[in-house]
Structure formats: C-alpha cells, structure tokens
Amino acid sequence: MPNTHETSPPNTRETGPELSTVWLRVFLEVARHGSFTVAARTLGWTQSAVSRQVASLEAALDGGPLFDRLPRGVALTEAGRLLMPYAETVTGALRDARRELGALREAAGGRLRFGAFATADAALVPHALALFRARHPRVRVVREEGFTPALLDRLTAGHLDVAVVSTTGRAPLESYELHHLLDEPLYVAVPAGHPLAGHEGPVALGRFADADWISGSPRPEGTLLDAALRQGFSPRVAHVVGEWTAKQGYVAAGLGVTLVPALAAASVRPDIALLRVLDDGAPARAVYAATLRGRSLTPAASAFLDAVREATATIPT
C-alpha cells in the first residue's frame, strides 16, 4: 500500500507571472499517467498536493483547465495538449543542464583553456597534459603557447583558465595567484668542440662575457640573458633567433652560445654540450602555474593544476 502521508512539495508560490518548473513537472507526470493518484505515487506526494500544483499552474497560465476530470482518471484539454511540448522542452533543458553541471563539477566534461611558454612545452606541459587526459578524457582542451607577458594578458582577459609562466620577462605578477612549480637552473649551450665542453661542474657565467650570444631578442632585458646582467656584464647578442631549435643550430655551427633553461635541457641535440651555470646568489628562474586572483577555478582547471604539480616532480633540475 503506497505511503499517503502528506508530503509538502517545494515552495512554489509565485509573486509574478513566471512559472514554476515544479508545476510543469507535476503537470507532465499527471499527463503521462492520466491520473492524479498515480502521479502522486510516482512523485512521492499526496494526491491533494499534486492537485494544488496543477491548480496553481492553471491559475498562472489563466488559460482554463489543463485536464478534464473523468470518472476514471483525467485527460488533457486542448490547453493541456498545447502546453505539453513546451513543458517537455523546459524540463528537458533543465535536466540536460543538471547533467552537464554535474559533469563539470566532476571534471568529466566542460573545457580547459591553458597556455604555457615554449620551453615548458618541451617536457613539463606534455607530461601534465597526458596525466590530465588519462583522468579526464571528456574535457575539451584548448592550448596556447606564448611569452609570459602575453599569456598573463590572456589570463586577465578571461581567455585562459591557467597559464604556465616564468619570472623571465619582468611581467607584473601581483594580480595573480601563483602556484609555484619549480626554480629552474640555467645552462650555457656550447658547441661540442668548445674548450669547456668537457668541463665538469658548474661554470661562472662571466667566463662567457666576451662570447657571441644567440638570443630571441636584441636586448638582454626581459630574457634569459637577464642572468648575465645580474653577473655584471652586458652580453653581445650576435644573432637574434626566436625559434628554440634554430638556436641550437646556430650553437652547433659555432656561431655563438646561448642559455638553456632546465625544462629544455633534455631536448638538446647531440652536437651541443650543456654547462650548468654557477648559482652564486643570483636568483634562478621561477616557474609558476598562474590563475587570476579572485576568479573561481573550474574543476577542470583545478585538476590540471594537480597534474602540473605531479608532472613537475618528474622533471630533473
């Protein structure tokens, strides 16, 4: 025997012309079963509670009765038949929204938009993305590559959820939540035949004060060559080369030396030797995952941060 105790539906009293979705759901249950009694049993309410919801809907629509009360059950009136597809559309849309919101909450759907600077894309980001993909295969990923200042601008404008950035570039970081990943040592890349190529242990950057340098900018400020300025000399930039693989080609040909961050050290070509730069108090390059201060993180963004932190632990520095 069904439980017929009085169960109160949610408060659906309206102060304006807007309809309650609860009214529509009750209306659809009555229409499908052709019975107030069966609808009440399905919903877990009493028959009187169901009748009140239908009466409230009829009053709000002001279109007359939605059901003809028959000796055995009920049948839709013309007004009820007209309302049916609209009620199904509204309740169906809300059901889909709840499903998608649930997937978003569990990082089982939605999207992730992130950006990273080029050398982070050499090993750190691919590893993090592989971890993330394995755990959240249904999240749509949108990825960008760029320099730190540009990535932070994209983050500020709302085009990115997370940006993997570094302290190179002197970009202002005060407006962001910075999730520290690592302090990245630097290496000097020299040709395999360079006199120091077989040197063991770190070398002072000042030993290359008279060398020709290969850099992505004609000026050292705001680049990895900031490290040289901190060591008290202004490096002579002989070749401006933006692409990382092209820089290696210039070094291998003996046209100069360049600085290589630890994140890219594993991907250098075999005709280049790397010499670790002596850390004599000069700050290492810090790498962060940045998010915008005050903006709520999506579950996908939070999960990606976890993946980046996990991937960081595998990077030799």
C-alpha positions in Angstrom: 0.0 0.0 0.0 1.6 3.4 -1.0 2.7 5.8 1.6 -0.1 8.5 1.6 1.2 10.8 4.4 1.2 14.5 3.5 4.5 15.4 1.8 5.0 19.0 1.0 6.4 19.9 -2.3 9.0 22.7 -2.6 7.6 26.2 -2.0 6.4 27.2 -5.5 4.2 30.2 -4.7 4.8 32.8 -7.3 4.8 36.6 -6.9 4.7 37.3 -10.6 3.9 35.7 -13.9 6.9 33.3 -14.0 6.0 29.6 -14.0 7.4 27.1 -11.5 9.3 24.2 -13.1 7.8 22.1 -10.3 4.3 22.8 -11.6 5.5 21.7 -15.1 7.0 18.5 -13.8 3.8 17.7 -11.9 1.7 18.5 -15.0 3.8 16.2 -17.1 3.5 13.3 -14.6 -0.3 13.6 -14.5 -0.5 13.8 -18.3 1.7 10.8 -18.7 -0.2 8.6 -16.3 -3.7 10.1 -16.9 -4.2 10.0 -13.1 -3.6 12.4 -10.2 -3.3 9.3 -7.9 -0.6 7.6 -10.0 1.3 10.8 -10.5 1.2 11.4 -6.7 2.6 7.9 -6.1 5.4 8.4 -8.6 6.4 11.8 -7.1 6.1 10.6 -3.5 3.5 13.2 -2.7 -0.2 13.1 -1.7 -2.9 13.4 -4.3 -4.0 16.7 -2.7 -0.5 18.1 -3.1 -0.5 17.2 -6.8 -3.9 18.7 -7.3 -2.7 22.0 -5.7 0.3 22.2 -8.0 -1.8 21.7 -11.1 -4.3 24.2 -9.9 -1.5 26.8 -9.3 -0.3 26.2 -12.9 -3.8 26.6 -14.3 -4.2 29.9 -12.4 -0.8 31.2 -13.5 -1.5 30.4 -17.2 -5.0 31.8 -17.0 -5.9 29.5 -19.9 -8.6 27.4 -18.3 -8.3 23.8 -17.1 -5.5 21.7 -18.3 -7.3 18.4 -17.6 -10.8 17.1 -17.9 -11.7 15.2 -14.7 -13.2 11.9 -15.9 -14.9 9.2 -13.9 -11.7 7.1 -14.2 -8.6 9.4 -14.4 -8.0 12.6 -16.3 -7.4 13.6 -19.9 -5.7 16.6 -21.4 -7.8 19.5 -22.5 -6.9 21.4 -25.7 -5.0 23.9 -23.4 -3.2 20.9 -21.9 -2.2 19.5 -25.3 -0.9 22.9 -26.3 1.2 23.1 -23.2 2.7 19.6 -23.4 5.6 20.3 -25.9 6.6 23.5 -24.1 6.6 21.7 -20.7 8.7 18.9 -22.1 11.2 21.3 -23.6 11.6 23.3 -20.4 12.0 20.3 -18.1 14.3 18.6 -20.6 16.5 21.6 -20.9 16.8 21.8 -17.1 17.6 18.1 -16.9 20.3 18.5 -19.5 21.7 21.5 -17.7 21.8 19.5 -14.4 23.6 16.6 -16.2 26.2 19.0 -17.7 26.7 20.9 -14.5 27.3 17.6 -12.7 29.9 16.6 -15.3 31.5 20.0 -15.0 31.7 19.6 -11.2 33.4 16.2 -11.5 35.7 17.4 -14.3 34.0 14.9 -16.5 33.1 17.5 -19.1 33.4 21.1 -19.9 36.6 22.7 -21.1 40.1 23.6 -20.0 41.9 26.6 -21.5 45.6 26.9 -20.7 48.7 28.5 -22.0 52.4 27.9 -21.5 55.8 29.4 -22.5 57.8 27.5 -25.1 60.3 25.6 -23.0 57.6 24.4 -20.6 56.1 22.8 -23.7 59.2 20.7 -24.1 58.6 18.3 -21.3 56.6 19.7 -18.3 53.3 20.5 -20.1 53.1 17.3 -22.3 53.6 15.2 -19.2 51.0 17.1 -17.3 48.5 17.1 -20.2 49.0 13.3 -20.6 48.1 12.8 -16.9 45.1 15.1 -17.3 43.8 13.4 -20.4 44.1 10.0 -18.9 41.9 11.1 -15.9 39.5 13.4 -17.7 39.2 12.3 -21.3 35.9 14.1 -21.9 37.2 17.6 -21.1 37.8 19.7 -24.2 41.3 21.2 -24.0 42.3 24.4 -25.7 46.0 25.2 -25.5 48.1 28.3 -26.4 51.8 29.0 -26.5 53.4 32.4 -25.9 55.7 34.5 -23.8 54.8 35.1 -20.2 53.5 38.8 -20.5 51.2 37.8 -23.4 49.9 34.7 -21.5 49.1 36.8 -18.4 47.3 39.3 -20.6 45.2 36.4 -22.0 44.5 35.2 -18.4 43.4 38.7 -17.3 41.1 39.0 -20.3 39.4 35.7 -19.4 40.7 33.7 -22.4 42.7 31.3 -20.3 42.0 29.4 -17.1 45.6 28.6 -16.2 48.9 29.9 -17.6 52.3 28.3 -17.0 54.7 31.2 -16.8 58.1 32.2 -15.6 59.8 35.2 -14.0 61.5 35.9 -17.3 60.0 38.9 -18.9 59.6 41.0 -15.8 55.9 40.8 -16.1 53.9 42.1 -13.1 52.6 39.1 -11.1 50.8 40.8 -8.2 47.3 40.3 -9.8 47.6 36.6 -10.0 47.5 33.5 -7.8 50.9 31.9 -8.3 51.2 28.2 -7.8 55.0 27.6 -7.5 56.2 24.7 -9.6 60.0 24.9 -9.6 63.1 27.1 -9.5 64.7 26.4 -12.8 68.6 26.4 -13.2 70.1 27.6 -16.4 72.7 26.0 -18.7 75.1 27.5 -21.2 74.9 25.7 -24.5 78.2 25.5 -26.4 79.3 23.6 -29.5 80.5 20.1 -28.9 84.1 21.1 -29.8 84.2 24.1 -27.4 87.2 24.1 -24.9 84.7 23.9 -22.0 82.5 21.2 -23.5 84.0 18.5 -21.2 84.1 20.7 -18.1 82.6 19.0 -15.0 80.6 21.1 -12.5 79.0 24.5 -12.9 80.7 27.4 -14.6 80.5 31.1 -13.8 78.5 32.9 -16.5 81.2 35.6 -16.5 83.5 33.2 -18.4 81.4 33.9 -21.4 81.4 37.7 -21.1 83.3 38.1 -24.4 81.3 35.4 -26.3 78.9 36.0 -29.1 75.4 35.2 -27.8 72.3 33.9 -29.6 69.1 35.2 -28.1 65.5 35.7 -29.0 65.8 39.5 -28.5 68.5 42.0 -29.5 68.4 43.3 -25.9 69.0 41.1 -22.9 66.5 42.8 -20.6 63.4 40.6 -20.0 65.0 37.5 -21.4 67.1 34.6 -20.0 70.1 36.9 -20.5 68.9 38.9 -17.5 71.2 36.5 -15.7 74.2 38.0 -17.4 73.2 41.5 -16.4 73.0 40.3 -12.8 76.5 39.0 -13.2 77.7 42.5 -14.1 78.2 42.2 -17.9 76.1 43.0 -20.9 76.2 40.1 -23.4 76.9 40.8 -27.0 73.9 39.5 -29.0 75.3 38.5 -32.3 72.3 36.6 -33.6 68.6 37.2 -32.9 66.9 33.8 -33.3 63.4 33.2 -31.9 62.9 29.5 -32.5 64.5 27.2 -30.0 65.5 24.5 -32.4 67.1 27.2 -34.6 69.1 28.5 -31.7 70.6 25.0 -31.3 71.6 25.0 -34.9 73.4 28.3 -34.5 75.3 27.0 -31.5 76.2 23.7 -33.2 77.6 25.7 -36.1 79.9 27.6 -33.7 78.2 30.9 -34.2 77.8 31.6 -30.5 76.5 30.3 -27.2 73.0 30.5 -25.7 71.3 30.0 -22.4 69.1 26.9 -22.0 66.6 26.5 -19.1 66.5 23.2 -17.3 63.0 22.4 -18.7 64.5 22.3 -22.2 67.8 20.6 -21.3 66.7 17.1 -22.1 65.8 18.0 -25.7 69.1 19.4 -26.9 70.8 18.0 -30.0 73.8 15.7 -29.5 76.4 18.1 -31.1 75.8 20.6 -28.3 77.2 20.5 -24.7 75.5 22.0 -21.7 77.3 23.6 -18.9 75.4 24.4 -15.7 75.6 28.0 -14.7 77.1 28.5 -11.3 74.5 29.8 -8.8 76.4 32.3 -6.8 73.4 34.1 -5.3 71.7 35.1 -8.5 68.0 34.0 -8.4 67.1 31.0 -10.5 64.2 31.4 -12.9 61.0 30.6 -11.1 58.2 28.7 -12.9 54.5 29.1 -11.8 51.1 28.0 -12.8 49.2 31.3 -12.7 45.5 31.8 -12.2 43.6 35.1 -11.9 43.2 36.3 -8.3 39.6 36.4 -7.3 38.3 34.2 -10.1 36.8 30.8 -9.2 38.6 27.9 -10.7 36.7 25.4 -12.7 37.0 21.7 -11.6 38.9 21.1 -14.8 41.4 23.9 -14.1 41.9 22.6 -10.5 42.5 19.1 -11.9 45.0 20.4 -14.4 46.9 22.2 -11.6 47.2 18.9 -9.8 48.5 17.3 -13.0 51.1 20.0 -13.5 52.3 19.7 -9.9 52.6 15.9 -10.3 54.5 16.3 -13.6 56.9 18.8 -12.1 58.1 16.2 -9.7 59.4 14.2 -12.6 61.5 17.0 -14.2 65.2 16.8 -13.3 66.6 20.2 -12.3 
